[in-house]
């Protein structure tokens, strides 16, 4: 096995050229025969185009009534199906979507009820007022400021004492002297 790496002599490359020329001669004669055939095929292609166009027009004319009939049948069927879906399936889908939304929603912080706070403040204020009133009453009883009334004095006795006192005159002007 020998591998020839040498450049081929010029005479060998001329031999390849001769073979290419010999092979192209039949192709040239065939090409000269196809030109007249192509010229004859052009009028036939034009008439075929016209025939196809006419056939398409006929197919459209015959298919149009059938397509229109199918469309007029399908339209009410689709509308009836749409109403059936709206009345039956759509509410179920809607409910499922709403419940899913509620499940994945972030819980909102609960509002603090201030009713208990307000009631506690009112009770505390009332207790403070009662305690203040009791303390003032005890102070008055201890200092003798209650007008001689003690724990055994009744309301009738207090009324009799108040009748004995003279009413203030106009010069007092609502002030205690």
MOHU-V764596 format. One record per residue. N is the residue number from 1. RES is the residue in one letter. PHI is phi in radians with two decimals (* if undefined). OMEGA is omega in whole degrees, -180 to 180 (NA if undefined). Layout:
# MOHU-V764596
n={N	N}
res={RES	RES}
phi={PHI	PHI}
omega={OMEGA	OMEGA}
This chain:
# MOHU-V764596
n={1	2	3	4	5	6	7	8	9	10	11	12	13	14	15	16	17	18	19	20	21	22	23	24	25	26	27	28	29	30	31	32	33	34	35	36	37	38	39	40	41	42	43	44	45	46	47	48	49	50	51	52	53	54	55	56	57	58	59	60	61	62	63	64	65	66	67	68	69	70	71	72	73	74	75	76	77	78	79	80	81	82	83	84	85	86	87	88	89	90	91	92	93	94	95	96	97	98	99	100	101	102	103	104	105	106	107	108	109	110	111	112	113	114	115	116	117	118	119	120	121	122	123	124	125	126	127	128	129	130	131	132	133	134	135	136	137	138	139	140	141	142	143	144	145	146	147	148	149	150	151	152	153	154	155	156	157	158	159	160	161	162	163	164	165	166	167	168	169	170	171	172	173	174	175	176	177}
res={X	X	X	X	X	X	X	X	X	X	X	X	X	X	X	X	X	X	X	X	X	X	X	X	X	X	X	X	X	X	X	X	X	X	X	X	X	X	X	X	X	X	X	X	X	X	X	X	X	X	X	X	X	X	X	X	X	X	X	X	X	X	X	X	X	X	X	X	X	X	X	X	X	X	X	X	X	X	X	X	X	X	X	X	X	X	X	X	X	X	X	X	X	X	X	X	X	X	X	X	X	X	X	X	X	X	X	X	X	X	X	X	X	X	X	X	X	X	X	X	X	X	X	X	X	X	X	X	X	X	X	X	X	X	X	X	X	X	X	X	X	X	X	X	X	X	X	X	X	X	X	X	X	X	X	X	X	X	X	X	X	X	X	X	X	X	X	X	X	X	X	X	X	X	X	X	X}
phi={*	-2.17	-1.93	-1.66	-1.84	-1.39	-1.22	-1.24	-1.17	-1.05	-1.11	-1.26	-1.18	-1.17	-1.13	-1.16	-1.12	-1.12	-1.18	-1.15	-1.11	-1.15	-1.29	-1.43	-1.07	-1.15	-1.14	-1.10	-1.18	-1.20	-1.15	-1.21	-1.42	-1.37	-1.07	-1.12	-1.15	-1.15	-1.18	-1.28	-1.31	-1.09	-1.11	-1.17	-1.16	-1.13	-1.19	-1.14	-1.08	-1.13	-1.12	-1.11	-1.08	-1.16	-1.13	-1.15	-1.10	-1.16	-1.11	-1.15	-1.10	-1.38	-1.44	-1.01	-1.09	-1.18	-1.14	-1.11	-1.12	-1.13	-1.16	-1.18	-1.36	-1.28	-1.05	-1.14	-1.10	-1.13	-1.14	-1.10	-1.11	-1.07	-1.15	-1.10	-1.17	-1.09	-1.40	-1.95	-1.43	-1.03	-1.09	-1.16	-1.13	-1.08	-1.09	-1.11	-1.15	-1.15	-1.16	-1.12	-1.11	-1.20	-1.22	-1.62	-1.22	-1.26	-1.14	-1.42	-1.13	-1.29	-1.28	-1.39	-1.44	-1.75	-1.08	-1.15	-1.15	-1.16	-1.10	-1.11	-1.14	-1.14	-1.13	-1.12	-1.14	-1.12	-1.14	-1.13	-1.12	-1.14	-1.15	-1.10	-1.07	-1.13	-1.15	-1.13	-1.13	-1.14	-1.11	-1.14	-1.17	-1.25	-1.65	1.37	-1.55	-1.53	1.38	1.47	-1.62	-2.21	-1.20	-1.59	-1.30	-1.67	-1.14	-1.16	-1.11	-1.15	-1.23	-1.16	-1.15	-1.22	-1.31	-1.28	-1.34	-1.32	-1.32	-1.19	-1.46	-1.18	-1.31	-1.21	1.00	1.42	-1.74	-1.64	-1.81}
omega={180	180	-178	179	-179	177	180	178	-176	-178	179	179	175	179	178	180	179	-179	179	180	-180	-179	-177	-179	179	180	179	180	178	180	180	178	-177	-180	178	179	179	179	177	-177	-177	178	179	179	178	180	177	178	179	-180	179	179	179	179	178	178	178	180	178	-179	-179	-176	-175	179	-180	179	179	178	179	179	-180	175	-173	-176	178	178	179	-180	178	178	179	179	179	179	180	-176	-173	-172	-175	178	179	178	179	179	179	179	-180	-180	177	179	179	-179	-176	-179	178	-179	-180	179	-178	179	177	179	-178	180	179	179	179	180	178	179	179	-179	179	178	179	179	179	178	179	179	178	179	-180	-180	179	180	178	178	180	179	-179	-178	-178	-179	-174	177	177	-179	173	-174	-178	-179	-179	179	180	178	-180	-180	179	180	-178	178	-178	-179	179	179	-180	-179	-179	180	-180	174	177	-179	177	-176	NA}
